[in-house]
Amino acid sequence: MDKYYMGIDVGSVSTNIILMDENKNVYYKKYMRTQGKPIEILKLGIGEIEDELGKIDIVGVGVTGSGRYLANIIVGADIVKNEITAHAVAGLNFIPEVRTIIEIGGQDSKIILIRDRIVVDFAMNTVCAAGTGSFLDRQAIRLGVNISDFGNLALKSKNSVRIAGRCAVFAESDMIHKQQLGHNQSDIARGLCDALVRNYLNNVGKGKEILPPILFQGGVAANVGIKEAFKEALGEEIYIPDNYDVMGAIGAAILAKEEVKKKGKTNFKGTSLCKMDYQVNGFECDGCSNTCEVIEIKEDGRILARYGDKCGKWSNTINNRDSKLA
């Protein structure tokens, strides 16, 4: 039976799950909206793997994303890594000489600078929506255009309209003004692509030395208008990997493969975890003036984990119990 490594990227907007073979080829991938229910979505995604592929040999699991610690508790990961490391590892796997990674997702964007295969700097934008995919989604709806057609529409433009891109609210009102002046849709779409790229370079990429080869990943890499806007702004070729939308999960799977090779076994609980019943409760600790909000996760009534307490009063009881059982 072939062996596979699973990579899981749990973000605020999407949860991505991939299976990678021994040669680092992506055998299976699944993109799901997180919908504020990461545990249910994880269970659903892993359950669908079992339904679609039957019994397969998953020999290692890596998790990343803002929900990585929660995912680790549920699936039993072999390695837990931040998004910067995961995206860098996946990017280096695609282009070993890569020196700049541009990553734009639905809710945030980041830049990663790599020199001699080592991450030397990075920056993230998690505050303003103007440099993210959700901004484009919203404007596409306002233009009455399907987001999948938005990039091609922008490429038809002969005369880009300048739209204020520093803030999502101002950009939207500026776009409406340009519509009222009678500018055509393709010129406005191109203007929005230019505005997003300008916002990204002025905020996320500010002061950074953006050197080629440049890799563009994240969901927004599907938009050819944005790719062309980056190419024009930077004067460099922009490379997009085949699996641009799940690079975080790919990086997590590659790291899991390396980790399992070192320790010789996996912590993965198996695809049957989709049948488990998980309960999540929150409570406020009144032990001191911090009044920490503690999250408690139970698996079929048994306490799996507690976290959120600054002093470790609640989380350490679980850690101590597990060390005695080990």
N, C-alpha and C positions, 0 to 999 in steps of 0.2 A: 504494500500500500504506500502511495506517495505521501510524503510528509509536507506539512504546510505550517507557516508562521502567520499568526493573526496580528494585525495592527488596528488599534482603535483610537480614534480622535473624537473626543466628546467636547463640542463647543456649545456656545449659547444658542446658535442658530441651527447648526447641523451636527449629526453624529455620523461619522464615516467608519466603515469596517472593511478591511481588505484581507485577503488571504494571499500569501506570497509563497512560491515554491523555493526549493533549495538554491536555485539559480537567480533568485531575486526577481523573478517574473511575477507580475500580478495575475493571479489565476481567477480571482473573484473580487468584486467590489460592490459596496452598497452605500448609497447616500440617503440619509433619512433626516427629516426635520426633527430637532430635539423637542420642540413644543413645550419646554419647561418641565418635561417628564423624562429625565435622562435614564432612570432605572427601567421604566417601562419600554422605552425605545431600545435600550441595550438588549433587554430580554427578547423583544420582538425581532431585532436584527439577527441575533444569534440563533433564535428559533427558526428563522427563515433559511439560515445557512443549512441547518439540519434537514429542513423540508426540501430544499432545492438540490442539495448535494448528497444527501444521505449521510452515512457514517464516514467521516474522513478523519485522518490522523493529524490533529493540530498539536504540534510539539513545542510551541512557544508563543507567548502573547506579550505585546508591548502596548502601553497606553500613553496618550498625550492629550493635550487640550485643557481647557479651563476646568473640565469635569474629570480630570485624570485620576484624582485620589478616590473619588467615588467609584469610578470604573474599576480601579484596582481592587477595591473591597468586594465588588460584585463578581468579577470574573476570575480573580486570582492571577494577577499579571506577574511576569518575570522581571519587567523593568518599567519604571514610571519616569517619563522625561518631559521637560517643558517643550512648548511649541517651537522655540527658536532652534533647539538642538535637533528635534525631529525633522523640521523643514530643511535644515542645513544638511543633515545626513542623507535625506532623500534627494536633494539637489545635487550633492556631490556624487551620488550614485548615477544620476542622469548625465551630468557633465562634470567629470573629475576636475576640470580646470576652472570651474565656475568661481567668479569673484564677487558677484552681486546677485542677491536673490530679492526680488520684489514679490511680496505676497499680499494679495488683497482678497479678503473674504466678505461675508455678508455684513458683519458688524465691526470688524477691525481690520487694520492693515499693518504691515511690518516691513522693515528692510533689514537684511542680514548681509554684512560684509565679511567675505572670506578671503584670506590670504594664505597661500601654501596649504590649502585644505583645512585651515583652522579658522573658527569664527573669531574675529577680532573686534567686531562692533555690531550693534543692532539698535533699532529704535522701533517703538510701537505707537500706533494711534488708536486709542480706545475711547476717546472723548467725543470727537466730532464725526457726524455721519457723512460729511461732504466727501471724504476720501474713501468711501466703502461701497460695497455692492448694493446695500439697502437704499442708498441715495439714487443710484441709477434705476433700481426697480420702481421707486416712487415716481421718478420723472417719466419713465416709460409709460406708466399707467396714465399720467396726466396727458401725455402726447397721444394716448390711444394706440400705443405700439407694443407688441409682444416683446419682452426683454430679449428673447432669442433672435429677434430681427433687428434689434437696436444697433448693433455694431455694423451690420451691412448697410443699414440706412445711413449711418454716419459716413461710411466710405463713399457714398454717392454725392456727398457735399462738394460743391465747387467753391464755396465761400463760407468758411467757418465763422459763426457768430460768437463774439466774445461774451462770455457769461461769467459773472462774479462767482468765483468758486471757493472763496475763503470760508464761507459758512453755508450750511445746507439751507437755512431759512432764506438768506439773501439770494442764493443761487436760484431757488424756486421762484421767488418773486421777480427776479431778473428774467428768468426764462418766460414767465407769463407775460411780462412786458414785451419781450421780443416777439412772442406769438401775436400779441395785439398789434404790433407794428407791421405784421404781415410776413415775417421771415418764414421760409419753408421748413418743413419738418427735418429734412436731412441736414440743413445748415445748423439747426438748433441742436440736433443729436450730436453733430460733430463738436459744437461748442461745449456741450455738456461733457463729452469725452475729454476735450482739452482742459476743461475746468477741473475735472477729477484728477487728471495727471498733474496739473499745476499745483493743486492742493496737496497732493501726495509729496511732490518734490520740495515744496516750500515748508511743509510741516514734518513729515516722516523722514524725508531725505535731506533735510536742511543741514548743511555743514558736512555732509558725508561725501567721500570720494567714490563716486559710482563708476567702477571700472568694468570693462567686458572681460569674459563673457557674462551676459546678463540673462538671468533666468526669471521668467514671470510665472508664478503659480498662485493657486487659490481660485475660487469660483469665478472671479471676474476675468480671469485669463481667457475664458470662453468668448469674451467680447472683442472681436477683431478691431473695432473702433478704438478701444483703449490701447490695444497692442500697437496700432499705428501711431497713436498720439504719443506714446512713450518713445517709439522709434524716432519720431520727428523731434521730440524735445531733447533726447539724449544723443542723437546722431549716431546710434549704435544699433546693431541687430538685436532683436529681442527673441529669445528662445522659449518655447512653451513645451513642457513635457507632455507625453501622451496622457498621463494620469494626473494632470495639473490640479484637479479638484480634490484629490485624496492624498496629497504629498505628505501631510502630517502623519497619516496612518501608515504610509509606506515607510517613513523614517522610523516609526515606532516598531514596525515589524522587523526591519533590518537590525535595529538595536537588540530586539528580543532574540533574534537568531544568534548574534554574537554572545549574548548573556547565557543562553542555554548551552552553547558550545563550551563555555567556561565551567558551568556548574553541573552539566550532564543530566539535568532533569527540569521539568516545568512545574509551575504552580497552578496552571490552568485547571479550573474546576470542571471543565467539560461542557459540551453544548447542552447537556440536560439541565444546566442552571436556568434555562428559559422556563422550566416548569416550577421553579422555586417561588415561594411567596415572600416578598420583601415588604417590610413596613418601615417608613421613615417618620420619626417623631422629633419635634424640637421642644426643648424646655429651657427655661432661664435658671441658671444656678444662682442661688442667693448666699453662697459661701463667703463672698467678699463684695467690695464696692464695684468690682469690674462688671458684675451681673452678666457674665458671658452667656451667649445663646449657644447651647450645646445641641448638636445633631446626633441622633441615635438611630442606627440602622439595625433592623432585626431580619434574620433569615429563618422563616418558619418558626417564629417565636423566640429564637435564640439570638442574643445580642452579638452582632458581628463587629460593630465598631461604634465608637463615639468620638466626635471631634468638634473643635470650636472653642474649647476651654483653654485659656492662656496658661494656667498653672499646671495642667495635666491631671487634675483631680479625677476627672471622669475618663479621659482617654487612657491614662496610665493603668487603670484597673483592667482594661481589656488587654493592653500590652503585657502586663505582668502575668495575667492568666494564660495568655498564649505561650509565653516563654516557659511556664511551668509544664504546659502540655507538650512542648516540643521535645 
